[in-house]
Amino acid sequence: MIWRILVEGQEYEADTEMLKEWAVQRRIHPEHYIFHPLLQKWMYAKEVEEIRGFLVPNLFTGIPPQSVAVPVQPPPLPLFKTKYVLRRPSFWPVLIGYWFLSMVGAGILAASGNSNVESGWIIFLMIFLVALCMLTDRGDWNIWQRIAYFIFSWAAQAIIAVPTLWVIGIIMAAGNRMNLIDRSVSFFASIPIVVFAMWHSKLFVKRIS
C-alpha cells in the first residue's frame, strides 16, 4: 500500500512500513497532509490510524533528502472536517425504504378515503426514524441534546414545508398532479431532518479516526 505525504510543498511516496518509520523518526508532523490509499482522500497525519500514536507536535525533523519528491499542487482544504463516513450498505437502503413506505402508505390512505392524514403518516415515519437515530447516537451528543433534536424535528419539518410547498406546488400544478401535493411536500420537507439524524447515528456512519 503506497501512501502520499505532502511536506512543505513537496509530495513523497512511502509504503506502510516506511510511513511508520518516518513517524517514529519525527519526520512527519501531525498537521501534514497524507493521502490515504484505501479511503482515497487527503487527511491530516494525526487522523491516520496507522501512525497517529507515533506523532509528536513540534518535533518535526524533515523527510530524508534521499527520498524522491514528486511535484504536486497542494490538496484543497475540505469544506468541513469530519471523523465519520457513511455506512452505505445501511444508509441508502434505509433512506430508500423511508421513501417507499412514505409514498406507498400515503397512497393506501388516500385510496381508502383518508387523504387528509397522508402528511400525518409521513411525519409518523419521520419521528420514528429520528427516534431510532437518537437512541443509537454515535456518541457526540448527550441525552438532552438528543431529546432536543427529537422535539425540534417536528417544528423544523413544518418550517421547511413552507418553501417546499411553493416549489412542489408549481411542479404538481404543471403536471396536473395536485392529488400528490400533500404527501410530496411532507416527504421532501422531512428529508433534511431524517438525513441529519442518520448522520448522527452509529447505525449509518462509522468513525474513521
C-alpha positions as CSV (number, residue, x, y, z in Angstrom):
1,M,0.0,0.0,0.0
2,I,1.6,3.3,-1.1
3,W,0.9,6.5,0.9
4,R,1.5,10.0,-0.4
5,I,2.8,12.6,2.0
6,L,2.8,16.3,1.4
7,V,5.6,18.1,3.2
8,E,6.5,21.8,2.6
9,G,5.0,21.8,-0.9
10,Q,6.7,18.5,-2.0
11,E,4.9,15.2,-2.3
12,Y,6.7,12.0,-1.2
13,E,5.6,8.3,-1.5
14,A,6.1,5.6,1.1
15,D,4.8,2.2,1.9
16,T,3.2,1.5,5.2
17,E,6.4,0.4,7.0
18,M,8.3,3.4,5.8
19,L,5.5,5.7,6.8
20,K,5.6,4.3,10.3
21,E,9.4,4.6,10.3
22,W,9.2,8.3,9.3
23,A,6.6,8.9,12.0
24,V,8.8,7.3,14.7
25,Q,11.7,9.4,13.5
26,R,9.6,12.5,13.8
27,R,9.9,13.2,10.1
28,I,6.1,13.7,9.7
29,H,4.3,16.5,11.5
30,P,0.7,15.9,12.8
31,E,-0.6,18.7,10.6
32,H,0.9,17.3,7.3
33,Y,-1.4,16.0,4.7
34,I,-1.3,12.3,3.9
35,F,-3.3,10.7,1.0
36,H,-5.0,7.5,2.4
37,P,-4.8,4.8,-0.3
38,L,-7.9,3.0,0.9
39,L,-10.1,5.9,1.8
40,Q,-8.9,7.7,-1.3
41,K,-8.8,11.2,0.3
42,W,-6.3,13.6,1.9
43,M,-6.2,13.5,5.7
44,Y,-4.1,15.2,8.4
45,A,-1.3,12.9,9.6
46,K,-2.8,13.0,13.1
47,E,-6.0,11.4,11.7
48,V,-4.2,8.4,10.1
49,E,-4.8,5.4,12.4
50,E,-1.6,3.7,11.4
51,I,0.8,6.4,12.6
52,R,-1.1,8.8,14.9
53,G,0.3,7.1,18.0
54,F,3.9,7.9,16.9
55,L,3.4,11.6,16.1
56,V,4.6,14.3,18.5
57,P,4.0,18.0,17.7
58,N,6.9,20.4,17.4
59,L,9.5,17.6,16.9
60,F,9.4,17.6,13.0
61,T,12.9,16.8,11.6
62,G,12.0,16.6,7.9
63,I,11.8,13.9,5.2
64,P,15.2,12.3,4.5
65,P,16.9,14.0,1.5
66,Q,17.4,10.7,-0.4
67,S,13.6,10.4,-0.7
68,V,12.2,11.2,-4.1
69,A,9.9,14.2,-4.2
70,V,7.1,14.4,-6.8
71,P,5.8,17.9,-7.7
72,V,2.2,18.3,-6.8
73,Q,-0.4,21.0,-6.2
74,P,-1.4,21.2,-2.5
75,P,-4.7,19.4,-1.9
76,P,-7.7,21.7,-1.5
77,L,-8.9,22.2,2.0
78,P,-12.1,20.3,2.8
79,L,-15.3,22.2,3.2
80,F,-15.6,20.7,6.7
81,K,-13.6,18.3,8.7
82,T,-15.3,15.1,9.8
83,K,-14.3,11.9,11.6
84,Y,-17.1,9.9,10.1
85,V,-18.1,8.3,6.8
86,L,-21.4,6.8,5.7
87,R,-22.2,3.1,6.2
88,R,-23.5,2.9,2.6
89,P,-24.9,-0.7,3.0
90,S,-27.3,0.6,5.7
91,F,-27.7,4.3,4.9
92,W,-29.0,4.1,1.3
93,P,-31.4,1.1,1.8
94,V,-33.0,2.7,4.8
95,L,-33.4,6.1,3.1
96,I,-34.9,4.4,0.0
97,G,-37.1,2.3,2.3
98,Y,-38.2,5.5,4.0
99,W,-39.3,7.0,0.7
100,F,-41.1,3.7,-0.3
101,L,-43.0,3.4,2.9
102,S,-43.9,7.1,2.9
103,M,-45.3,7.0,-0.7
104,V,-47.0,3.6,-0.5
105,G,-48.5,4.3,2.9
106,A,-49.8,7.7,1.9
107,G,-51.2,6.2,-1.4
108,I,-53.1,3.5,0.6
109,L,-54.5,6.1,2.9
110,A,-55.6,8.3,0.0
111,A,-57.2,5.3,-1.8
112,S,-59.2,4.4,1.3
113,G,-60.6,7.9,1.6
114,N,-58.2,9.2,4.3
115,S,-56.2,11.6,2.1
116,N,-56.3,14.2,5.0
117,V,-53.9,12.0,7.0
118,E,-51.3,11.5,4.3
119,S,-49.0,14.0,5.9
120,G,-49.5,12.5,9.4
121,W,-48.3,9.2,8.1
122,I,-45.1,10.6,6.7
123,I,-44.5,12.6,9.9
124,F,-45.0,9.5,12.0
125,L,-42.4,7.7,9.9
126,M,-40.0,10.6,10.2
127,I,-40.4,10.8,14.0
128,F,-39.9,7.0,14.3
129,L,-36.6,7.2,12.3
130,V,-35.4,10.2,14.2
131,A,-36.1,8.5,17.5
132,L,-34.2,5.4,16.3
133,C,-31.2,7.6,15.3
134,M,-31.2,9.4,18.6
135,L,-31.3,6.1,20.5
136,T,-28.3,4.9,18.5
137,D,-26.4,8.2,18.7
138,R,-22.7,7.9,17.6
139,G,-21.6,9.4,20.9
140,D,-21.2,13.1,20.2
141,W,-24.5,14.3,21.8
142,N,-25.6,13.9,25.4
143,I,-29.1,12.8,26.3
144,W,-30.5,16.4,26.4
145,Q,-29.2,17.2,23.0
146,R,-30.8,14.1,21.6
147,I,-34.2,14.9,23.2
148,A,-33.9,18.5,22.0
149,Y,-33.4,17.4,18.4
150,F,-36.2,14.9,18.6
151,I,-38.6,17.7,19.7
152,F,-37.0,20.2,17.2
153,S,-37.6,17.8,14.3
154,W,-41.4,18.4,14.5
155,A,-41.1,22.2,14.2
156,A,-38.3,22.0,11.7
157,Q,-40.3,19.9,9.3
158,A,-43.2,22.4,9.5
159,I,-40.9,25.3,8.8
160,I,-39.2,23.6,5.8
161,A,-42.6,22.6,4.5
162,V,-43.4,26.3,3.8
163,P,-40.9,26.9,0.9
164,T,-41.2,23.3,-0.2
165,L,-44.9,23.9,-0.7
166,W,-44.2,26.6,-3.3
167,V,-41.7,24.5,-5.2
168,I,-43.7,21.3,-5.2
169,G,-46.9,23.1,-5.8
170,I,-45.6,24.6,-9.0
171,I,-44.3,21.2,-10.2
172,M,-47.5,19.4,-9.3
173,A,-49.7,22.1,-10.9
174,A,-47.7,21.9,-14.1
175,G,-48.1,18.1,-14.2
176,N,-51.8,18.2,-13.1
177,R,-51.0,16.0,-10.1
178,M,-52.3,18.1,-7.3
179,N,-53.6,15.0,-5.6
180,L,-49.9,14.2,-4.7
181,I,-49.0,17.5,-3.2
182,D,-49.7,16.8,0.5
183,R,-47.5,13.6,0.6
184,S,-44.8,15.1,-1.6
185,V,-44.4,18.3,0.5
186,S,-44.4,16.3,3.7
187,F,-41.8,13.9,2.4
188,F,-39.4,16.4,0.9
189,A,-39.6,18.7,3.9
190,S,-38.7,15.7,6.2
191,I,-35.6,14.7,4.2
192,P,-33.1,17.2,5.7
193,I,-34.4,16.2,9.2
194,V,-34.0,12.5,8.5
195,V,-30.6,12.7,6.8
196,F,-29.1,14.8,9.6
197,A,-30.4,12.4,12.2
198,M,-29.0,9.4,10.3
199,W,-25.6,11.2,10.1
200,H,-25.6,11.2,13.9
201,S,-26.5,7.5,14.3
202,K,-23.8,4.8,14.6
203,L,-26.2,2.6,12.5
204,F,-25.5,4.7,9.4
205,V,-22.0,6.2,9.9
206,K,-18.7,4.9,11.2
207,R,-15.7,6.6,12.8
208,I,-12.5,6.8,10.7
209,S,-10.1,8.2,13.2
